[in-house]
Amino acid sequence: MAGGPDAEAFARLSRYVHLMAENTASDTERRGCLLAKGAAELAQHDPTVAQRSAETMTALLTLLRTEISAAQRHGDIDSTADPERLRPFC
């Protein structure tokens, strides 16, 4: 296991998952749900909202896939595992 950009991929993934869990647990007023539902409803009627929402999700999922692949190359995640199936839900 060499250094390089792949060496910290698992740590970055772990921080992301922990941050999402902490944010979800602390969102007692369910603002995240409100934001997601609002964007979903607006996207049905506003092409700009739909496009921006899709672009944001695509970028996030691409970033997660990239980090998972980097962690696989570094040996921190099974190299035979499918990065698409390992991505945390956003």
Beta strands, then each sheet from edge to edge (+ up, - down):
end
